Amino acid sequence: MNIFKRWILELKRVRWPDSKTAWKTFLTVIIFVSICSISLWIVHIGFIKLWDEIGVGVSD
């Protein structure tokens, strides 16, 4: 039981960001993840096209 009391006290001491800062951080993360996802998808498509061009994984 003592650990739960300490946990709640610790949460009360946390300095939570205001709404504007929280939204700005949220949007920054969403934009960053979107850019990384699109970049990796483009690299993936490029490797698929490259492997198709050189015949990797094709059995004749």
All heavy atoms as TSV, in Angstrom:
chain	resi	resn	atom	element	x	y	z
A	1	MET	N	N	0.824	-1.203	0.000
A	1	MET	CA	C	0.000	0.000	0.000
A	1	MET	C	C	0.862	1.259	0.000
A	1	MET	O	O	0.499	2.253	-0.590
A	1	MET	CB	C	-0.912	-0.049	1.227
A	1	MET	CG	C	-1.921	1.046	1.257
A	1	MET	SD	S	-3.136	0.761	-0.025
A	1	MET	CE	C	-4.331	1.933	0.405
A	2	ASN	N	N	1.989	1.198	0.635
A	2	ASN	CA	C	2.879	2.343	0.717
A	2	ASN	C	C	3.345	2.793	-0.664
A	2	ASN	O	O	3.471	3.986	-0.913
A	2	ASN	CB	C	4.061	2.000	1.613
A	2	ASN	CG	C	4.893	3.219	1.927
A	2	ASN	OD1	O	4.452	4.344	1.755
A	2	ASN	ND2	N	6.099	2.990	2.391
A	3	ILE	N	N	3.577	1.841	-1.561
A	3	ILE	CA	C	4.070	2.212	-2.893
A	3	ILE	C	C	3.019	2.989	-3.674
A	3	ILE	O	O	3.342	3.902	-4.433
A	3	ILE	CB	C	4.546	0.967	-3.669
A	3	ILE	CG1	C	5.335	1.400	-4.893
A	3	ILE	CG2	C	3.383	0.090	-4.074
A	3	ILE	CD1	C	6.228	0.332	-5.430
A	4	PHE	N	N	1.741	2.662	-3.487
A	4	PHE	CA	C	0.684	3.404	-4.181
A	4	PHE	C	C	0.572	4.836	-3.666
A	4	PHE	O	O	0.351	5.764	-4.439
A	4	PHE	CB	C	-0.654	2.671	-4.055
A	4	PHE	CG	C	-0.676	1.375	-4.806
A	4	PHE	CD1	C	-0.765	0.174	-4.124
A	4	PHE	CD2	C	-0.582	1.349	-6.186
A	4	PHE	CE1	C	-0.770	-1.026	-4.814
A	4	PHE	CE2	C	-0.589	0.161	-6.883
A	4	PHE	CZ	C	-0.678	-1.032	-6.194
A	5	LYS	N	N	0.744	5.029	-2.372
A	5	LYS	CA	C	0.711	6.380	-1.811
A	5	LYS	C	C	1.872	7.209	-2.355
A	5	LYS	O	O	1.706	8.380	-2.713
A	5	LYS	CB	C	0.781	6.327	-0.288
A	5	LYS	CG	C	-0.490	5.836	0.357
A	5	LYS	CD	C	-0.344	5.813	1.863
A	5	LYS	CE	C	-1.601	5.255	2.507
A	5	LYS	NZ	N	-1.477	5.176	3.964
A	6	ARG	N	N	3.045	6.602	-2.427
A	6	ARG	CA	C	4.208	7.312	-2.969
A	6	ARG	C	C	4.006	7.641	-4.440
A	6	ARG	O	O	4.410	8.694	-4.919
A	6	ARG	CB	C	5.473	6.484	-2.765
A	6	ARG	CG	C	5.893	6.435	-1.325
A	6	ARG	CD	C	7.252	5.826	-1.112
A	6	ARG	NE	N	7.744	5.033	-2.223
A	6	ARG	CZ	C	8.531	3.986	-2.094
A	6	ARG	NH1	N	8.941	3.613	-0.899
A	6	ARG	NH2	N	8.940	3.322	-3.132
A	7	TRP	N	N	3.375	6.712	-5.149
A	7	TRP	CA	C	3.127	6.903	-6.579
A	7	TRP	C	C	2.186	8.090	-6.799
A	7	TRP	O	O	2.421	8.935	-7.654
A	7	TRP	CB	C	2.539	5.604	-7.150
A	7	TRP	CG	C	2.276	5.636	-8.608
A	7	TRP	CD1	C	3.192	5.736	-9.609
A	7	TRP	CD2	C	0.997	5.577	-9.240
A	7	TRP	NE1	N	2.556	5.725	-10.830
A	7	TRP	CE2	C	1.210	5.631	-10.625
A	7	TRP	CE3	C	-0.298	5.466	-8.765
A	7	TRP	CZ2	C	0.171	5.581	-11.541
A	7	TRP	CZ3	C	-1.337	5.418	-9.688
A	7	TRP	CH2	C	-1.093	5.476	-11.055
A	8	ILE	N	N	1.125	8.165	-6.009
A	8	ILE	CA	C	0.168	9.265	-6.127
A	8	ILE	C	C	0.826	10.588	-5.733
A	8	ILE	O	O	0.616	11.615	-6.396
A	8	ILE	CB	C	-1.093	8.976	-5.294
A	8	ILE	CG1	C	-1.855	7.849	-5.973
A	8	ILE	CG2	C	-1.955	10.211	-5.133
A	8	ILE	CD1	C	-3.104	7.404	-5.312
A	9	LEU	N	N	1.638	10.581	-4.684
A	9	LEU	CA	C	2.348	11.810	-4.299
A	9	LEU	C	C	3.285	12.268	-5.412
A	9	LEU	O	O	3.410	13.466	-5.686
A	9	LEU	CB	C	3.127	11.585	-3.009
A	9	LEU	CG	C	2.301	11.520	-1.733
A	9	LEU	CD1	C	3.192	11.146	-0.546
A	9	LEU	CD2	C	1.608	12.845	-1.481
A	10	GLU	N	N	3.937	11.322	-6.054
A	10	GLU	CA	C	4.845	11.668	-7.155
A	10	GLU	C	C	4.067	12.278	-8.318
A	10	GLU	O	O	4.522	13.246	-8.946
A	10	GLU	CB	C	5.599	10.421	-7.614
A	10	GLU	CG	C	6.701	10.687	-8.594
A	10	GLU	CD	C	7.853	11.479	-8.014
A	10	GLU	OE1	O	8.114	11.365	-6.802
A	10	GLU	OE2	O	8.505	12.214	-8.776
A	11	LEU	N	N	2.898	11.720	-8.619
A	11	LEU	CA	C	2.084	12.276	-9.698
A	11	LEU	C	C	1.617	13.691	-9.383
A	11	LEU	O	O	1.478	14.524	-10.280
A	11	LEU	CB	C	0.868	11.386	-9.965
A	11	LEU	CG	C	1.134	10.126	-10.776
A	11	LEU	CD1	C	-0.136	9.305	-10.917
A	11	LEU	CD2	C	1.682	10.462	-12.141
A	12	LYS	N	N	1.361	13.980	-8.123
A	12	LYS	CA	C	0.934	15.324	-7.742
A	12	LYS	C	C	2.075	16.332	-7.868
A	12	LYS	O	O	1.834	17.519	-8.078
A	12	LYS	CB	C	0.402	15.316	-6.309
A	12	LYS	CG	C	-0.933	14.640	-6.189
A	12	LYS	CD	C	-1.431	14.662	-4.758
A	12	LYS	CE	C	-2.777	13.964	-4.652
A	12	LYS	NZ	N	-3.295	13.973	-3.284
A	13	ARG	N	N	3.307	15.877	-7.759
A	13	ARG	CA	C	4.458	16.779	-7.866
A	13	ARG	C	C	4.842	17.074	-9.310
A	13	ARG	O	O	5.603	18.000	-9.574
A	13	ARG	CB	C	5.662	16.177	-7.146
A	13	ARG	CG	C	5.547	16.276	-5.649
A	13	ARG	CD	C	6.843	15.923	-5.011
A	13	ARG	NE	N	7.055	14.485	-5.143
A	13	ARG	CZ	C	7.784	13.754	-4.348
A	13	ARG	NH1	N	8.438	14.321	-3.360
A	13	ARG	NH2	N	7.907	12.460	-4.527
A	14	VAL	N	N	4.346	16.289	-10.242
A	14	VAL	CA	C	4.698	16.480	-11.648
A	14	VAL	C	C	4.146	17.818	-12.128
A	14	VAL	O	O	3.009	18.180	-11.840
A	14	VAL	CB	C	4.121	15.332	-12.520
A	14	VAL	CG1	C	4.314	15.624	-14.001
A	14	VAL	CG2	C	4.771	14.015	-12.153
A	15	ARG	N	N	4.968	18.531	-12.856
A	15	ARG	CA	C	4.526	19.803	-13.441
A	15	ARG	C	C	4.011	19.507	-14.845
A	15	ARG	O	O	4.784	19.356	-15.793
A	15	ARG	CB	C	5.699	20.785	-13.494
A	15	ARG	CG	C	5.290	22.127	-13.971
A	15	ARG	CD	C	6.401	23.140	-13.782
A	15	ARG	NE	N	6.067	24.303	-14.596
A	15	ARG	CZ	C	6.899	24.878	-15.414
A	15	ARG	NH1	N	8.119	24.442	-15.538
A	15	ARG	NH2	N	6.516	25.920	-16.111
A	16	TRP	N	N	2.683	19.400	-14.964
A	16	TRP	CA	C	2.065	19.041	-16.234
A	16	TRP	C	C	2.060	20.242	-17.171
A	16	TRP	O	O	1.869	21.375	-16.741
A	16	TRP	CB	C	0.642	18.546	-15.996
A	16	TRP	CG	C	0.610	17.332	-15.129
A	16	TRP	CD1	C	0.334	17.281	-13.803
A	16	TRP	CD2	C	0.930	15.997	-15.526
A	16	TRP	NE1	N	0.433	15.994	-13.346
A	16	TRP	CE2	C	0.794	15.180	-14.375
A	16	TRP	CE3	C	1.311	15.409	-16.713
A	16	TRP	CZ2	C	1.035	13.816	-14.396
A	16	TRP	CZ3	C	1.539	14.050	-16.742
A	16	TRP	CH2	C	1.405	13.258	-15.603
A	17	PRO	N	N	2.231	20.011	-18.480
A	17	PRO	CA	C	2.212	21.133	-19.429
A	17	PRO	C	C	0.800	21.687	-19.594
A	17	PRO	O	O	-0.185	20.983	-19.384
A	17	PRO	CB	C	2.706	20.500	-20.733
A	17	PRO	CG	C	2.380	19.060	-20.609
A	17	PRO	CD	C	2.472	18.730	-19.150
A	18	ASP	N	N	0.751	22.945	-20.022
A	18	ASP	CA	C	-0.569	23.520	-20.289
A	18	ASP	C	C	-1.113	22.960	-21.607
A	18	ASP	O	O	-0.418	22.259	-22.334
A	18	ASP	CB	C	-0.498	25.049	-20.322
A	18	ASP	CG	C	0.420	25.578	-21.412
A	18	ASP	OD1	O	1.145	24.781	-22.020
A	18	ASP	OD2	O	0.406	26.801	-21.647
A	19	SER	N	N	-2.353	23.263	-21.894
A	19	SER	CA	C	-3.036	22.679	-23.059
A	19	SER	C	C	-2.335	23.045	-24.369
A	19	SER	O	O	-2.183	22.203	-25.253
A	19	SER	CB	C	-4.485	23.163	-23.081
A	19	SER	OG	O	-5.154	22.633	-24.187
A	20	LYS	N	N	-1.909	24.285	-24.496
A	20	LYS	CA	C	-1.257	24.738	-25.734
A	20	LYS	C	C	0.047	23.970	-25.973
A	20	LYS	O	O	0.309	23.512	-27.087
A	20	LYS	CB	C	-0.983	26.241	-25.645
A	20	LYS	CG	C	-0.396	26.811	-26.899
A	20	LYS	CD	C	-0.187	28.313	-26.767
A	20	LYS	CE	C	0.443	28.869	-28.026
A	20	LYS	NZ	N	0.683	30.309	-27.914
A	21	THR	N	N	0.841	23.803	-24.944
A	21	THR	CA	C	2.103	23.072	-25.064
A	21	THR	C	C	1.855	21.599	-25.372
A	21	THR	O	O	2.553	21.005	-26.198
A	21	THR	CB	C	2.922	23.199	-23.768
A	21	THR	OG1	O	3.097	24.584	-23.473
A	21	THR	CG2	C	4.262	22.519	-23.886
A	22	ALA	N	N	0.859	21.016	-24.734
A	22	ALA	CA	C	0.550	19.609	-24.971
A	22	ALA	C	C	0.120	19.382	-26.421
A	22	ALA	O	O	0.564	18.421	-27.064
A	22	ALA	CB	C	-0.545	19.148	-24.015
A	23	TRP	N	N	-0.733	20.254	-26.948
A	23	TRP	CA	C	-1.161	20.112	-28.339
A	23	TRP	C	C	-0.003	20.324	-29.315
A	23	TRP	O	O	0.110	19.621	-30.325
A	23	TRP	CB	C	-2.299	21.083	-28.659
A	23	TRP	CG	C	-3.635	20.526	-28.305
A	23	TRP	CD1	C	-4.417	20.908	-27.263
A	23	TRP	CD2	C	-4.326	19.463	-28.969
A	23	TRP	NE1	N	-5.552	20.143	-27.240
A	23	TRP	CE2	C	-5.527	19.247	-28.283
A	23	TRP	CE3	C	-4.042	18.674	-30.071
A	23	TRP	CZ2	C	-6.444	18.288	-28.663
A	23	TRP	CZ3	C	-4.964	17.701	-30.459
A	23	TRP	CH2	C	-6.142	17.518	-29.754
A	24	LYS	N	N	0.849	21.279	-29.017
A	24	LYS	CA	C	2.002	21.543	-29.895
A	24	LYS	C	C	2.921	20.324	-29.932
A	24	LYS	O	O	3.373	19.900	-31.004
A	24	LYS	CB	C	2.767	22.771	-29.398
A	24	LYS	CG	C	3.904	23.173	-30.288
A	24	LYS	CD	C	4.578	24.437	-29.776
A	24	LYS	CE	C	5.750	24.799	-30.651
A	24	LYS	NZ	N	6.451	25.972	-30.168
A	25	THR	N	N	3.170	19.724	-28.779
A	25	THR	CA	C	4.004	18.525	-28.715
A	25	THR	C	C	3.340	17.361	-29.435
A	25	THR	O	O	3.993	16.617	-30.178
A	25	THR	CB	C	4.276	18.154	-27.247
A	25	THR	OG1	O	4.875	19.271	-26.595
A	25	THR	CG2	C	5.192	16.958	-27.134
A	26	PHE	N	N	2.034	17.200	-29.236
A	26	PHE	CA	C	1.285	16.127	-29.902
A	26	PHE	C	C	1.382	16.260	-31.417
A	26	PHE	O	O	1.669	15.287	-32.121
A	26	PHE	CB	C	-0.177	16.172	-29.445
A	26	PHE	CG	C	-1.071	15.248	-30.206
A	26	PHE	CD1	C	-1.036	13.883	-29.986
A	26	PHE	CD2	C	-1.969	15.746	-31.132
A	26	PHE	CE1	C	-1.860	13.025	-30.684
A	26	PHE	CE2	C	-2.795	14.905	-31.835
A	26	PHE	CZ	C	-2.747	13.538	-31.611
A	27	LEU	N	N	1.152	17.454	-31.940
A	27	LEU	CA	C	1.205	17.664	-33.392
A	27	LEU	C	C	2.621	17.467	-33.933
A	27	LEU	O	O	2.799	16.931	-35.034
A	27	LEU	CB	C	0.680	19.053	-33.738
A	27	LEU	CG	C	-0.818	19.241	-33.529
A	27	LEU	CD1	C	-1.219	20.695	-33.786
A	27	LEU	CD2	C	-1.620	18.304	-34.409
A	28	THR	N	N	3.625	17.875	-33.167
A	28	THR	CA	C	5.012	17.659	-33.584
A	28	THR	C	C	5.308	16.170	-33.718
A	28	THR	O	O	5.922	15.737	-34.701
A	28	THR	CB	C	5.980	18.301	-32.575
A	28	THR	OG1	O	5.689	19.696	-32.479
A	28	THR	CG2	C	7.423	18.106	-32.992
A	29	VAL	N	N	4.861	15.390	-32.758
A	29	VAL	CA	C	5.081	13.939	-32.800
A	29	VAL	C	C	4.348	13.319	-33.987
A	29	VAL	O	O	4.910	12.484	-34.708
A	29	VAL	CB	C	4.641	13.281	-31.473
A	29	VAL	CG1	C	4.593	11.770	-31.591
A	29	VAL	CG2	C	5.566	13.699	-30.348
A	30	ILE	N	N	3.101	13.727	-34.222
A	30	ILE	CA	C	2.326	13.179	-35.342
A	30	ILE	C	C	3.002	13.506	-36.675
A	30	ILE	O	O	3.122	12.649	-37.554
A	30	ILE	CB	C	0.873	13.723	-35.322
A	30	ILE	CG1	C	0.139	13.207	-34.093
A	30	ILE	CG2	C	0.125	13.363	-36.592
A	30	ILE	CD1	C	-0.017	11.703	-34.020
A	31	ILE	N	N	3.468	14.727	-36.845
A	31	ILE	CA	C	4.144	15.125	-38.083
A	31	ILE	C	C	5.442	14.348	-38.256
A	31	ILE	O	O	5.733	13.834	-39.348
A	31	ILE	CB	C	4.388	16.649	-38.106
A	31	ILE	CG1	C	3.053	17.379	-38.242
A	31	ILE	CG2	C	5.351	17.044	-39.220
A	31	ILE	CD1	C	3.132	18.876	-38.022
A	32	PHE	N	N	6.228	14.215	-37.192
A	32	PHE	CA	C	7.493	13.482	-37.269
A	32	PHE	C	C	7.260	12.015	-37.632
A	32	PHE	O	O	7.937	11.465	-38.515
A	32	PHE	CB	C	8.231	13.587	-35.935
A	32	PHE	CG	C	9.521	12.827	-35.894
A	32	PHE	CD1	C	10.650	13.327	-36.520
A	32	PHE	CD2	C	9.603	11.607	-35.244
A	32	PHE	CE1	C	11.848	12.627	-36.488
A	32	PHE	CE2	C	10.787	10.903	-35.215
A	32	PHE	CZ	C	11.919	11.409	-35.836
A	33	VAL	N	N	6.291	11.384	-36.987
A	33	VAL	CA	C	6.004	9.975	-37.266
A	33	VAL	C	C	5.496	9.812	-38.699
A	33	VAL	O	O	5.859	8.851	-39.386
A	33	VAL	CB	C	4.998	9.413	-36.242
A	33	VAL	CG1	C	4.465	8.059	-36.657
A	33	VAL	CG2	C	5.647	9.321	-34.870
A	34	SER	N	N	4.679	10.746	-39.168
A	34	SER	CA	C	4.173	10.676	-40.543
A	34	SER	C	C	5.307	10.790	-41.557
A	34	SER	O	O	5.358	10.022	-42.523
A	34	SER	CB	C	3.151	11.790	-40.784
A	34	SER	OG	O	2.047	11.639	-39.948
A	35	ILE	N	N	6.210	11.728	-41.333
A	35	ILE	CA	C	7.342	11.902	-42.255
A	35	ILE	C	C	8.222	10.656	-42.260
A	35	ILE	O	O	8.628	10.177	-43.326
A	35	ILE	CB	C	8.147	13.166	-41.885
A	35	ILE	CG1	C	7.331	14.416	-42.203
A	35	ILE	CG2	C	9.491	13.204	-42.615
A	35	ILE	CD1	C	7.929	15.708	-41.689
A	36	CYS	N	N	8.506	10.106	-41.093
A	36	CYS	CA	C	9.329	8.887	-41.021
A	36	CYS	C	C	8.629	7.715	-41.692
A	36	CYS	O	O	9.266	6.932	-42.417
A	36	CYS	CB	C	9.646	8.547	-39.566
A	36	CYS	SG	S	10.836	9.654	-38.811
A	37	SER	N	N	7.333	7.569	-41.483
A	37	SER	CA	C	6.584	6.465	-42.087
A	37	SER	C	C	6.579	6.562	-43.604
A	37	SER	O	O	6.803	5.564	-44.296
A	37	SER	CB	C	5.142	6.455	-41.575
A	37	SER	OG	O	5.107	6.246	-40.198
A	38	ILE	N	N	6.335	7.754	-44.111
A	38	ILE	CA	C	6.324	7.940	-45.566
A	38	ILE	C	C	7.714	7.694	-46.146
A	38	ILE	O	O	7.850	7.049	-47.195
A	38	ILE	CB	C	5.803	9.351	-45.920
A	38	ILE	CG1	C	4.309	9.436	-45.589
A	38	ILE	CG2	C	6.047	9.684	-47.379
A	38	ILE	CD1	C	3.737	10.835	-45.633
A	39	SER	N	N	8.748	8.159	-45.462
A	39	SER	CA	C	10.122	7.939	-45.936
A	39	SER	C	C	10.456	6.448	-45.992
A	39	SER	O	O	11.010	5.967	-46.989
A	39	SER	CB	C	11.117	8.658	-45.032
A	39	SER	OG	O	10.882	10.036	-45.024
A	40	LEU	N	N	10.121	5.727	-44.942
A	40	LEU	CA	C	10.396	4.292	-44.930
A	40	LEU	C	C	9.580	3.554	-45.984
A	40	LEU	O	O	10.060	2.603	-46.591
A	40	LEU	CB	C	10.134	3.708	-43.544
A	40	LEU	CG	C	11.161	4.074	-42.493
A	40	LEU	CD1	C	10.710	3.577	-41.119
A	40	LEU	CD2	C	12.514	3.487	-42.834
A	41	TRP	N	N	8.350	3.999	-46.212
A	41	TRP	CA	C	7.516	3.379	-47.235
A	41	TRP	C	C	8.135	3.583	-48.622
A	41	TRP	O	O	8.169	2.654	-49.433
A	41	TRP	CB	C	6.109	3.973	-47.178
A	41	TRP	CG	C	5.190	3.421	-48.218
A	41	TRP	CD1	C	4.651	2.172	-48.271
A	41	TRP	CD2	C	4.718	4.114	-49.373
A	41	TRP	NE1	N	3.867	2.057	-49.379
A	41	TRP	CE2	C	3.879	3.232	-50.075
A	41	TRP	CE3	C	4.906	5.403	-49.862
A	41	TRP	CZ2	C	3.247	3.600	-51.252
A	41	TRP	CZ3	C	4.271	5.765	-51.033
A	41	TRP	CH2	C	3.455	4.870	-51.714
A	42	ILE	N	N	8.661	4.786	-48.886
A	42	ILE	CA	C	9.312	5.068	-50.174
A	42	ILE	C	C	10.550	4.192	-50.347
A	42	ILE	O	O	10.784	3.631	-51.427
A	42	ILE	CB	C	9.643	6.573	-50.295
A	42	ILE	CG1	C	8.349	7.371	-50.440
A	42	ILE	CG2	C	10.596	6.842	-51.459
A	42	ILE	CD1	C	8.520	8.880	-50.347
A	43	VAL	N	N	11.353	4.056	-49.303
A	43	VAL	CA	C	12.538	3.185	-49.370
A	43	VAL	C	C	12.110	1.746	-49.612
A	43	VAL	O	O	12.712	1.038	-50.427
A	43	VAL	CB	C	13.374	3.311	-48.074
A	43	VAL	CG1	C	14.446	2.232	-48.003
A	43	VAL	CG2	C	13.993	4.691	-47.969
A	44	HIS	N	N	11.063	1.294	-48.953
A	44	HIS	CA	C	10.556	-0.065	-49.125
A	44	HIS	C	C	10.121	-0.312	-50.569
A	44	HIS	O	O	10.483	-1.333	-51.172
A	44	HIS	CB	C	9.382	-0.287	-48.163
A	44	HIS	CG	C	8.713	-1.598	-48.307
A	44	HIS	ND1	N	9.270	-2.774	-47.857
A	44	HIS	CD2	C	7.526	-1.933	-48.860
A	44	HIS	CE1	C	8.456	-3.770	-48.124
A	44	HIS	NE2	N	7.384	-3.277	-48.734
A	45	ILE	N	N	9.357	0.617	-51.127
A	45	ILE	CA	C	8.912	0.494	-52.518
A	45	ILE	C	C	10.118	0.493	-53.453
A	45	ILE	O	O	10.171	-0.272	-54.428
A	45	ILE	CB	C	7.935	1.637	-52.893
A	45	ILE	CG1	C	6.666	1.542	-52.064
A	45	ILE	CG2	C	7.610	1.632	-54.377
A	45	ILE	CD1	C	5.867	0.268	-52.244
A	46	GLY	N	N	11.112	1.329	-53.163
A	46	GLY	CA	C	12.325	1.353	-53.988
A	46	GLY	C	C	13.047	0.022	-53.972
A	46	GLY	O	O	13.493	-0.466	-55.023
A	47	PHE	N	N	13.177	-0.615	-52.802
A	47	PHE	CA	C	13.823	-1.920	-52.736
A	47	PHE	C	C	13.015	-2.994	-53.457
A	47	PHE	O	O	13.575	-3.879	-54.102
A	47	PHE	CB	C	14.081	-2.341	-51.287
A	47	PHE	CG	C	15.370	-1.809	-50.732
A	47	PHE	CD1	C	15.359	-0.882	-49.703
A	47	PHE	CD2	C	16.592	-2.225	-51.245
A	47	PHE	CE1	C	16.541	-0.384	-49.196
A	47	PHE	CE2	C	17.784	-1.731	-50.740
A	47	PHE	CZ	C	17.755	-0.798	-49.712
A	48	ILE	N	N	11.699	-2.917	-53.369
A	48	ILE	CA	C	10.865	-3.886	-54.094
A	48	ILE	C	C	11.109	-3.761	-55.596
A	48	ILE	O	O	11.296	-4.767	-56.295
A	48	ILE	CB	C	9.370	-3.677	-53.764
A	48	ILE	CG1	C	9.071	-4.138	-52.344
A	48	ILE	CG2	C	8.482	-4.412	-54.763
A	48	ILE	CD1	C	7.659	-3.849	-51.889
A	49	LYS	N	N	11.113	-2.544	-56.097
A	49	LYS	CA	C	11.353	-2.328	-57.532
A	49	LYS	C	C	12.764	-2.762	-57.924
A	49	LYS	O	O	12.955	-3.371	-58.984
A	49	LYS	CB	C	11.110	-0.875	-57.904
A	49	LYS	CG	C	9.650	-0.478	-57.794
A	49	LYS	CD	C	9.405	0.863	-58.417
A	49	LYS	CE	C	7.956	1.256	-58.294
A	49	LYS	NZ	N	7.051	0.442	-59.052
A	50	LEU	N	N	13.748	-2.463	-57.079
A	50	LEU	CA	C	15.124	-2.868	-57.363
A	50	LEU	C	C	15.247	-4.384	-57.403
A	50	LEU	O	O	15.841	-4.943	-58.313
A	50	LEU	CB	C	16.070	-2.289	-56.311
A	50	LEU	CG	C	17.535	-2.707	-56.405
A	50	LEU	CD1	C	18.160	-2.153	-57.679
A	50	LEU	CD2	C	18.298	-2.252	-55.184
A	51	TRP	N	N	14.668	-5.069	-56.427
A	51	TRP	CA	C	14.759	-6.525	-56.376
A	51	TRP	C	C	14.011	-7.164	-57.547
A	51	TRP	O	O	14.436	-8.177	-58.063
A	51	TRP	CB	C	14.237	-7.050	-55.047
A	51	TRP	CG	C	15.200	-6.786	-53.924
A	51	TRP	CD1	C	16.202	-5.895	-53.890
A	51	TRP	CD2	C	15.219	-7.453	-52.666
A	51	TRP	NE1	N	16.853	-5.937	-52.683
A	51	TRP	CE2	C	16.267	-6.883	-51.918
A	51	TRP	CE3	C	14.445	-8.448	-52.097
A	51	TRP	CZ2	C	16.567	-7.303	-50.640
A	51	TRP	CZ3	C	14.747	-8.856	-50.825
A	51	TRP	CH2	C	15.799	-8.297	-50.104
A	52	ASP	N	N	12.883	-6.577	-57.947
A	52	ASP	CA	C	12.180	-7.086	-59.130
A	52	ASP	C	C	13.027	-6.900	-60.383
A	52	ASP	O	O	13.043	-7.756	-61.265
A	52	ASP	CB	C	10.833	-6.381	-59.304
A	52	ASP	CG	C	9.785	-6.869	-58.330
A	52	ASP	OD1	O	9.990	-7.946	-57.713
A	52	ASP	OD2	O	8.762	-6.168	-58.170
A	53	GLU	N	N	13.725	-5.781	-60.439
A	53	GLU	CA	C	14.560	-5.472	-61.629
A	53	GLU	C	C	15.733	-6.437	-61.748
A	53	GLU	O	O	16.067	-6.881	-62.847
A	53	GLU	CB	C	15.052	-4.029	-61.526
A	53	GLU	CG	C	15.700	-3.491	-62.763
A	53	GLU	CD	C	14.715	-3.285	-63.893
A	53	GLU	OE1	O	13.541	-2.993	-63.632
A	53	GLU	OE2	O	15.153	-3.431	-65.056
A	54	ILE	N	N	16.385	-6.773	-60.626
A	54	ILE	CA	C	17.553	-7.667	-60.702
A	54	ILE	C	C	17.164	-9.127	-60.543
A	54	ILE	O	O	18.016	-10.009	-60.667
A	54	ILE	CB	C	18.625	-7.268	-59.675
A	54	ILE	CG1	C	18.110	-7.397	-58.242
A	54	ILE	CG2	C	19.154	-5.885	-59.948
A	54	ILE	CD1	C	19.170	-7.128	-57.197
A	55	GLY	N	N	15.894	-9.404	-60.273
A	55	GLY	CA	C	15.423	-10.788	-60.253
A	55	GLY	C	C	15.616	-11.523	-58.943
A	55	GLY	O	O	15.670	-12.752	-58.935
A	56	VAL	N	N	15.728	-10.830	-57.844
A	56	VAL	CA	C	15.890	-11.493	-56.558
A	56	VAL	C	C	14.556	-12.111	-56.136
A	56	VAL	O	O	13.517	-11.462	-56.187
A	56	VAL	CB	C	16.350	-10.480	-55.479
A	56	VAL	CG1	C	16.385	-11.125	-54.101
A	56	VAL	CG2	C	17.717	-9.928	-55.835
A	57	GLY	N	N	14.582	-13.374	-55.778
A	57	GLY	CA	C	13.373	-14.058	-55.306
A	57	GLY	C	C	12.489	-14.590	-56.410
A	57	GLY	O	O	11.437	-15.128	-56.155
A	58	VAL	N	N	12.906	-14.463	-57.657
A	58	VAL	CA	C	12.122	-14.971	-58.775
A	58	VAL	C	C	12.664	-16.337	-59.150
A	58	VAL	O	O	13.838	-16.521	-59.412
A	58	VAL	CB	C	12.223	-14.026	-59.995
A	58	VAL	CG1	C	11.461	-14.584	-61.180
A	58	VAL	CG2	C	11.729	-12.641	-59.627
A	59	SER	N	N	11.778	-17.349	-59.135
A	59	SER	CA	C	12.221	-18.683	-59.555
A	59	SER	C	C	11.713	-18.969	-60.958
A	59	SER	O	O	10.554	-18.806	-61.262
A	59	SER	CB	C	11.747	-19.755	-58.577
A	59	SER	OG	O	10.615	-19.388	-57.876
A	60	ASP	N	N	12.629	-19.398	-61.791
A	60	ASP	CA	C	12.291	-19.677	-63.191
A	60	ASP	C	C	12.101	-21.146	-63.397
A	60	ASP	O	O	12.759	-22.010	-63.067
A	60	ASP	CB	C	13.366	-19.142	-64.115
A	60	ASP	CG	C	13.392	-17.604	-64.092
A	60	ASP	OD1	O	12.447	-16.992	-63.603
A	60	ASP	OD2	O	14.379	-17.078	-64.594
